[in-house]
Amino acid sequence: MKMDESTKTRKTTTMKKILITINIFLLLTFISGCDLLANKITEQELQQGWYEAGKDGKKEGTPSNWVWVNSDGSSKWMQPVTEMLDY
């Protein structure tokens, strides 16, 4: 059974649409995954006790006792100063 030209064209167009949809889905999945990774606190930030961010920029994994400080045009999430002092 042979297909006529219009049927082939419709099938080709449908396949292209499916491939474009799959590519868009994969791209969006990749982009959102990168964004999620970028919003996690790093081991270095945990060790130094702070990272620069706005009040709404609190990273996932930030200890619950950390506070947001806005001073001299710089804002940070940081562990309380008393915990940073060595006794």
Residue, then its C-alpha position, 0 to 999 in steps of 0.5 A: m500500500k503506497m502513501d500519496e504525497s499529502t499523507k507523507t507530508r502530514k506524517t513528516t510534519t507530525m513527526k517534526k512536531i513531536l521531535i520539537t516538543i520532546n526537545i523543548f521538554l528536555l531543554l526545560t528539564f535541563i534548565s530547571g535542573c541547573d537552576l535547582l543545583a545553583n540554589k543549594i548551599t555549597e560545602q564551602e559556604l557552610q564552612q565559611g559561615w556565610y554567603e551573599a544573597g538577598k533576603d529572598g535568596k536563601k539557599e536550600g540547605t541553609p541551616s535554620n539558625w542562620v540569619w539574614v544581615n543587610s549592612d553597608g549595601s551588602s546582604k548575606w545569610m550567615q550563622p550567628v556571630t556568637e557561633m563564629l567566635d572561637y572560645 
